[in-house]
Amino acid sequence: MNALASLTPRAPFELYPAIDVREGRVVRLHQGDYERETRYAPQPIELASQYSESGAGWLHLVDLDAAREGGYTLRELVRGIVARTGLNVQTGGGVRSEDDVASILDAGAQRVVVGSLAVRETERVVRWIERFGADRITVALDARQDASGVWRLPTAGWTQDSDVEFDALVRRFADGGLRNLLCTDIARDGMLAGPNLSLYRHLSMLAPTLRVQASGGVRDIDDIEGARDAGCAGAVLGKALIEGRFALDEALRRTRAC
């Protein structure tokens, strides 16, 4: 690192409270299984408002119906959330085309999340980064470590393993101008077992230009601070937050203090 880079202020660590939507309801899936769903009382826009009132600047919004069937369906919800709360919305699920990206951004989202397609059609997504800008696309990689310790990248709702090499894919996106990478250890997702800090330390060393968002396993504020200290630029907050295991305003206060 040169002297100028060492003097560049570090971007703030961001928290992304997550809202997963299925059939218009706030839900959580157990390990991505659509047959194992927990429903929560607040309507999506009401929950987004609660997060905004607690001081959040960002929201991570997932269209679970589209994630399985394709065809993003939450544009009107995005418009409503942005108009009512002013939150920056990062959203995805079922994003299949350039037109999908454009229409979601036109609805008011700040970033579009691209998952399985980034694994299956990497160069196509790299072109989207070039067209829409590095800050408008978040690539989401859901990874599972096999018995030999190799990270695999399942697609199609985590039901099919791809042959794409994890490290090579991360490097390709970094070289292609990507800035925001959301990475989930599937084994930790929704399990309240703590984030996989060794994975995030590995990513920090592998592609230091990426702003990595930790996802999966966060139990408490200590876990959030652990992800930050492992080199992440943010954390997605799911089950533990919606079930009230910690307060969002306190998490924001502690992470912004450093």
Secondary structure, 3 states (H helix, E strand, C coil): CCHHHHHCCCCCCEEEEEEEEECCEEEEEECCEEEEEEEECCCHHHHHHHHHHCCCCEEEEEEHHHHHHCCCCCHHHHHHHHHHHCCEEEEECCCCCHHHHHHHHHCCCCEEEECHHHHHCHHHHHHHHHHHCCCCEEEEEEEEECCCCCEECEECCCCEECCCCHHHHHHHHHHCCCCEEEEEEHHHCCCCCCCCHHHHHHHHHHCCCCEEEEECCCCCHHHHHHHHHCCCCEEEECHHHHCCCCCHHHHHHHHHCC
